Amino acid sequence: MGVKLGNNAVSLLAASITDDATTISIQGADAGKFPALVAGDWTPATIIDAANNMEIVKITARAGAVLTVERAQEGTTAKAFPAGARIDVRITAGAFAALADRDGLKEVAYTGSYNDLIDTPPGTTTATVGAAVAAANGKTTPADGDTFTGVLSGTSTMFRTTWGNIKAALTALFDGRYLKLAGGALTGNLTIQKTYPLIEYRGTGTDKWWGYYDTGDGQFKLSYNEGVRFQVNTGGAVWTAQLGDLNTRIEDRAAAHADSRAWAVANDRVANLNTRWVSRGEFNLSYNIWREAPAGSAVTGFYIESNNWMKHFCYRYFQLFDPVRGWITAHNA
């Protein structure tokens, strides 16, 4: 808290005040004589009327010609004062006591008023500040309300902030850049670049886990408790613990199936084999000559005359039914 004084800061009350009033109106022409105050600053003043009734007050703020005051300071009693009573800035015992409590006073050039009588440690340097910091108590976990100081970028102006503010700023910074340990959503690609990378999934409180990894042999593996369950190589060949090499297994199964179907088809063709005689024809026999049925046909009947001679014969062609090709004539049967 800084004490601020002003030379010739004297005025008259523009209106009467009661003994509990905390704002005082002074003459507008005199307002600029009284120091401008910021939070924490104050100015000692004395009010005196024609009957020599006096009261010391502490001016804590000024808005134009209106003063905000704390009444009955330094052992005086709050009183009612009429309009026209005098108020002036005076150095008081309380003001001297406040200054005496400081480690030192800041040196300023005289400009008609002393508005910078604030406490600054004497001989303050980076070395003394560093020593003070080094001697300060350490703290492992800052509280949100703990204060830190710094210097504004590009200036020599100091600022202060709290650990709570720093945490909020860090959270806003990291949340948009890094994935939390508790999980989250990735909106970009994920690349793991190292020798023999490994991705491991492990349940809480269990020694069982799944792992995805490359051991440098051109095989990407999926394992369970270090036992390989699935792998695929750079050529696309796939192997599983249950089925083995899938390419070999598919070929073996296909070959076995083809053999099985071939036998099944063959058996089906034999089991469903049908026959028939078609295209009946006739021819007669004469004595002293050879006669044969037409090529591919077979004699299926003959006619015997009354003298027991067989002179007339009939023939037909023999056919077999193939489920695939249909009816087939048996040539040269």
C-alpha positions in Angstrom: 0.0 0.0 0.0 1.5 3.3 -1.0 1.3 6.7 0.6 0.7 9.5 -1.9 1.0 13.3 -1.1 0.4 16.5 -3.0 1.6 20.0 -2.3 -1.0 22.8 -1.7 -3.8 20.2 -1.9 -6.4 22.3 -0.1 -10.1 22.8 -0.8 -13.5 23.5 0.9 -16.4 21.0 1.3 -18.9 21.6 -1.5 -21.6 20.1 0.7 -22.1 19.3 4.4 -21.3 15.7 5.5 -22.6 13.6 8.4 -20.4 11.8 10.8 -20.8 8.5 8.9 -20.4 9.8 5.3 -17.7 8.0 3.3 -17.7 10.3 0.3 -16.9 14.0 0.3 -17.5 16.6 -2.5 -14.9 19.3 -2.8 -14.6 22.4 -5.0 -14.2 21.3 -8.7 -11.4 23.8 -9.3 -9.3 22.1 -6.5 -9.8 18.5 -7.6 -6.6 18.3 -9.6 -4.5 19.3 -6.5 -5.3 16.0 -4.8 -3.3 12.9 -5.9 -4.7 10.4 -8.3 -5.0 7.1 -6.5 -5.0 3.5 -7.7 -6.0 0.4 -5.7 -3.8 0.2 -2.6 -2.8 3.9 -2.5 -4.0 6.4 0.1 -3.5 10.0 1.1 -3.7 11.5 4.6 -6.1 14.5 5.0 -7.5 16.7 7.7 -10.9 18.3 7.9 -11.3 21.4 10.0 -14.3 23.8 10.5 -14.6 27.4 11.8 -14.9 26.1 15.4 -11.6 24.3 15.0 -13.2 20.9 15.1 -10.8 18.5 13.4 -10.8 14.9 12.0 -8.1 13.0 10.2 -9.3 10.9 7.3 -7.7 8.6 4.8 -8.5 9.3 1.2 -8.5 6.0 -0.7 -9.9 7.1 -4.1 -10.7 10.2 -6.1 -13.2 10.5 -8.9 -13.1 14.0 -10.1 -14.1 16.3 -7.2 -15.5 13.4 -5.1 -13.2 11.8 -2.5 -13.7 8.4 -1.0 -12.5 8.4 2.6 -12.1 6.2 5.7 -13.3 8.3 8.7 -11.9 8.8 12.2 -8.2 8.0 11.6 -5.3 8.2 14.0 -7.4 8.6 17.2 -9.7 11.3 15.9 -13.5 11.1 16.1 -15.9 11.2 13.2 -17.9 14.5 13.1 -20.4 16.2 11.0 -19.0 19.1 9.0 -20.8 21.9 7.2 -20.3 23.1 3.7 -17.3 25.4 3.5 -15.3 23.4 6.0 -11.6 23.1 4.9 -10.0 19.9 3.9 -6.3 19.7 3.1 -3.6 17.1 2.6 -1.3 17.0 5.6 1.5 14.7 6.6 0.4 12.9 9.7 2.0 10.7 12.3 0.1 7.7 10.7 1.6 8.5 7.3 5.1 8.7 8.8 4.5 5.4 10.6 3.5 3.8 7.3 6.6 5.1 5.6 8.8 3.9 8.5 7.5 0.4 8.1 8.9 0.2 4.5 12.4 -1.1 3.8 13.1 2.1 1.7 11.7 4.8 -0.4 11.9 5.1 -4.2 13.8 8.0 -5.3 11.9 10.4 -7.6 12.4 13.8 -9.1 10.5 16.6 -7.5 7.6 17.8 -9.7 5.4 19.6 -7.1 3.9 16.4 -5.6 5.2 13.1 -4.3 2.9 10.5 -5.8 5.5 7.7 -5.9 6.3 7.1 -2.2 6.0 3.4 -2.4 8.0 0.7 -0.8 10.9 -0.8 -2.8 13.7 -2.8 -1.1 16.9 -0.8 -1.1 19.7 -1.8 -3.5 17.5 -4.2 -5.4 19.5 -6.0 -8.1 19.2 -9.3 -10.0 21.7 -10.7 -7.5 19.6 -9.7 -4.4 16.5 -11.0 -6.0 18.2 -14.2 -6.9 19.4 -14.6 -3.4 16.0 -14.0 -2.0 14.5 -16.6 -4.4 17.2 -19.1 -3.4 16.5 -18.6 0.3 12.7 -18.9 -0.2 10.9 -22.0 1.0 10.6 -24.8 -1.6 7.2 -26.2 -2.6 6.7 -29.5 -4.4 3.0 -29.1 -5.4 1.9 -25.5 -6.0 -1.7 -24.5 -5.0 -3.9 -23.0 -7.7 -3.8 -19.7 -5.9 0.0 -19.5 -5.7 1.4 -16.6 -7.6 4.3 -16.5 -10.1 5.8 -13.4 -11.7 7.3 -12.6 -15.1 8.0 -9.9 -17.6 5.7 -9.0 -20.5 7.1 -9.9 -23.9 9.1 -7.1 -25.5 8.9 -4.9 -22.4 10.4 -4.5 -19.0 6.9 -4.5 -17.3 6.4 -7.2 -14.7 3.2 -9.2 -14.3 1.9 -11.8 -12.0 -0.3 -14.9 -12.5 -1.4 -17.9 -10.5 -0.6 -21.6 -10.8 -4.3 -22.1 -11.6 -4.0 -19.8 -14.7 -0.8 -21.5 -15.8 -2.5 -25.0 -15.6 -5.5 -23.7 -17.6 -3.1 -22.3 -20.3 -1.1 -25.6 -20.4 -4.3 -27.7 -20.7 -5.5 -25.6 -23.6 -2.1 -25.9 -25.3 -1.6 -29.6 -24.8 -5.2 -30.8 -25.4 -5.1 -29.8 -29.0 -1.7 -31.3 -29.6 -1.2 -34.5 -27.6 -3.3 -37.6 -26.9 -4.2 -38.0 -23.2 -3.1 -41.1 -21.3 -6.7 -41.7 -20.5 -7.6 -41.9 -24.2 -9.0 -39.7 -26.9 -9.6 -39.3 -30.6 -6.8 -39.0 -33.2 -7.8 -36.9 -36.2 -4.6 -37.5 -38.2 -2.4 -40.5 -39.2 -0.4 -42.5 -36.7 3.2 -43.5 -37.7 5.5 -45.7 -35.5 9.1 -45.5 -36.9 11.6 -47.7 -35.1 13.4 -51.0 -35.4 10.9 -53.8 -34.8 7.9 -51.7 -33.6 5.5 -53.3 -31.2 1.9 -52.4 -30.3 0.7 -54.2 -27.2 -2.8 -54.5 -25.7 -2.9 -55.6 -22.1 -5.9 -55.8 -19.8 -5.8 -54.2 -16.3 -4.6 -56.6 -13.6 -3.8 -59.5 -16.0 -0.7 -61.1 -17.5 -2.5 -61.8 -20.8 -2.1 -59.5 -23.7 -2.3 -59.2 -27.5 0.7 -57.8 -29.5 1.2 -56.5 -33.0 4.8 -56.4 -34.2 7.5 -56.9 -36.9 10.6 -58.9 -36.0 12.5 -57.9 -39.1 11.8 -61.2 -41.0 9.2 -59.7 -43.4 6.4 -61.0 -41.3 3.8 -58.9 -39.5 2.6 -60.9 -36.5 -0.4 -61.0 -34.1 0.4 -62.8 -30.9 -1.3 -63.7 -27.7 0.9 -64.1 -24.7 4.0 -64.2 -27.0 2.5 -67.1 -29.0 2.0 -66.2 -32.7 -1.6 -66.6 -33.8 -1.6 -64.9 -37.2 1.0 -63.5 -39.6 1.2 -62.0 -43.1 4.3 -61.5 -45.1 5.3 -58.7 -47.5 4.1 -60.9 -50.4 0.6 -61.3 -48.9 1.0 -64.9 -47.8 -1.1 -65.6 -44.7 -0.5 -68.0 -41.9 -2.6 -68.9 -38.8 -1.9 -71.1 -35.9 -5.2 -73.0 -36.6 -4.9 -73.4 -40.4 -1.2 -73.1 -41.2 -0.2 -71.5 -44.5 -3.5 -70.6 -46.1 -2.3 -70.8 -49.7 -1.0 -74.4 -49.2 -4.1 -75.3 -47.3 -6.4 -73.9 -50.0 -4.5 -75.7 -52.8 -4.5 -79.0 -50.8 -8.2 -78.7 -50.1 -9.0 -77.8 -53.7 -7.1 -80.8 -55.0 -8.8 -83.1 -52.5 -12.1 -81.7 -53.5 -11.4 -82.1 -57.2 -10.4 -85.7 -56.7 -13.5 -86.4 -54.6 -15.7 -84.8 -57.3 -14.0 -86.7 -60.1 -14.7 -90.0 -58.3 -18.3 -88.9 -57.5 -19.0 -87.9 -61.1 -17.5 -91.2 -62.4 -19.5 -93.2 -60.0 -22.6 -91.2 -60.8 -22.2 -91.8 -64.5 -21.8 -95.5 -64.1 -24.7 -95.7 -61.6 -27.0 -93.9 -63.9 -25.9 -95.6 -67.2 -29.0 -96.4 -69.4 -29.1 -98.2 -72.7 -31.5 -98.7 -75.7 -31.8 -100.2 -79.2 -32.7 -97.8 -81.9 -33.1 -97.4 -85.7 -34.5 -101.0 -86.6 -33.5 -102.2 -90.1 -34.0 -105.5 -92.1 -32.1 -107.5 -94.7 -32.6 -110.9 -96.5 -30.2 -113.8 -97.0 -29.5 -115.7 -100.3 -27.6 -118.9 -100.6 -24.0 -119.0 -101.3 -23.2 -115.4 -100.1 -22.1 -113.6 -96.9 -24.3 -110.9 -95.3 -23.5 -108.8 -92.3 -25.5 -106.3 -90.4 -24.5 -102.6 -91.1 -21.5 -101.3 -89.2 -22.3 -100.3 -85.6 -25.5 -102.3 -85.5 -26.3 -105.7 -84.1 -28.7 -108.4 -85.3 -31.7 -108.4 -83.0 -34.1 -110.8 -84.7 -34.8 -113.2 -87.6 -37.6 -114.8 -89.5 -37.9 -118.6 -90.0 -39.9 -120.0 -93.0 -41.9 -123.2 -93.0 -39.0 -125.1 -94.4 -36.9 -124.0 -91.4 -34.8 -121.7 -93.4 -33.8 -118.3 -91.8 -34.0 -115.9 -94.6 -35.0 -112.6 -93.0 -33.0 -110.7 -90.3 -33.5 -107.4 -88.4 -30.9 -105.2 -86.8 -30.7 -102.2 -84.4 -28.1 -99.7 -83.1 -27.1 -99.9 -79.5 -27.0 -96.6 -77.5 -25.8 -95.7 -74.0 -26.9 -92.6 -72.0 -24.1 -90.4 -70.5 -25.4 -87.8 -67.9 -22.9 -85.3 -69.3 -23.1 -85.9 -73.1 -26.5 -87.6 -73.4 -27.3 -90.6 -75.7 -24.2 -92.1 -77.4 -24.3 -94.6 -80.2 -21.9 -97.6 -79.6 -20.1 -97.9 -83.0 -18.6 -101.1 -84.1 -20.4 -103.0 -81.3 
